[in-house]
Amino acid sequence: MKSSGKRIRSICILTVLTFVLAGCGGRSPLDPKNPVTLTVWHYYNGSQQSAFDALVEEFNDTAGREMGIYVESFSQGSVSDLETAVRASINGDVGADSMPDIFSSYADTAYEIEQSGALANLSEYFSEEELEQYVDSYIEEGRIADDGTLRIFPVAKSTEIMMINKTDWEPFAEETGASLEDLATIEGVAAVSKAYYEWTDAQTPDVPGDGQAFYGRDAMANYFIIGMQQLGVEIFQVENGKMTLNVPKEELRRLWENYYVPMVKGYFGAYGSFRSDDVKTGDLLAYTGSTTSAMYFPDQVEQDDGTYDIDYIILEAPVFEGGQRCAVQQGAGMVVSKSDEKREYAAVEFLKWFTQADKNLQFGSVSGYLPVLKEANSIEKLDQVIAEKQLEVAPKTYDCLTSVFGEMEQTSLYTNKSFRNGSAARKVLEYHLADKAVQDREIVEKGIEEGQDPEEVSAPFVSEEAFENWYAAFCDALNAAVGEQG
């Protein structure tokens, strides 16, 4: 009986060791003669999808064939379409596809899915030495499980930059003395935008109040989260899964004064779906947006009276005056559906392959995404991969990546930790102030068209009372969105 018990214990220990070795680079559970087929869902489109699909095909023909893994990738359209498809699969909705083995996910969505127990624990498949090769903050963002284990794997990241229509900037700068150095701070951007509005308004002295907007920004949630962080305030402070909301009035006043006020006065603008669209129509000269937006920055301005070519300038995203040099860390990672050891192991092997420096930079040089390995985040490594792979990289994308690589040592990247109702809270940041600014600007424009003085018609919207009313409504909306935290 004792020897039988020892044999049972030995078998159990052997089973555990086999699993651990498989997960940490030891013996593989895969069989090349009986390959496992994995499905990947993502939201890439256009050139990004083409680049991703080309790498999937390369994997299938090389490392995948050797290991016994075959990957099929499917674009679900937009991020929201992907999230809808994943939730339908998890809920078992009629007509929904089976859960994919791997899918793209932002942290807030992944956190919700993790709470349902649907995500694999990726920590079981990586050694500490392997994880140390990746940018620390990228790995930390993926540790969303209650026990701190890894659930989101970084495959491509982005941050924000500022892009400018150089062609139309130069005559304005020459006549007014505005400089690119003025655009280093958010307050400076607001001041330059005011000067540009007044300069364009003066072109038609017989038509008062018809100045043009200079600047806009994508992703207002980033403006709040990163702006507050630059001012020393973590708006969503998460510890042990519980979020504390920090909304100090004076810091939020600075955000209000440097976005809402310029919007209402016409110095800033937001017209199309993205601010790069507004540059294309000539409605804006500059914007802050994702590094991935560089490829969409137009080569021409297209207006009713004609089209003309433009050049571009790429700058670091502006920082609040006196604030910390902090920029957003964003971009969806990949999560692995909880299944069995063989499928999870195969999924992780594909993700490891995809994030190798040469593969990741090959994808990033097309998409504008930043690589996730520490060694890959350098101009030298990018140039090496471009030369070895003989890649044709768009100048805007190349300049964007090299600009960010050159700034990373001086700038800290930040993203808030995930928490319950995080998606709802982010929507408040995204739309509450932005929508009000657009609506109130329309009222001001109507008043100007009716002959009212621009300053007088905008005065009620930018008063102390107006701020107090907005601040109270904003806090109420945020508190309602986050609900009870526990």
Buried (B, 14 or more C-beta within 10 A) or exposed (E): EEEEEEEEEEEEEEEEEBBEEBBBBEEBBBEEEEBBEBBBBBBBEEBBBEBBBEBBEBBBEEBBEEBBBBBEBBBBEEBEEBBBBBBBBBEEEEEBBEBBBBBBBBBBBBBBBBBEEBBBBBBBBBEEEEBEBBBEBBBBBBBBBEEEBBBBBBBBBBBBBBBBBBBBBEEBBEEEEBEBEBBBBBBBBBBBBBBBBEBBBEEEEEEEBBBBBBBBBBBBBBBBBBBBBBBEBBBBBBEEBEBEBEBEEEBBBBBBBBBBBBBBBBBBBBBBEBBBBBBBBBBBBBBBBBBBBBBBBBEEBEEEEEEEEBEBBBBBBBBBBEBBEBBBBBBBBBBBBBBEBBBBBBBBBBBBBBBBBBBBBBBBBBBBBBBBBBEBBBBEBBBBBBEEBEBEBBEBBBBBBBBBBEBBEEBBBBBBBBBBBBBBBBBBBBEBBBEBBBEBBEBBBEBBEEEBEBEEBBEEBBEEEBBEEBBEEBBEBBEEBBEEEE
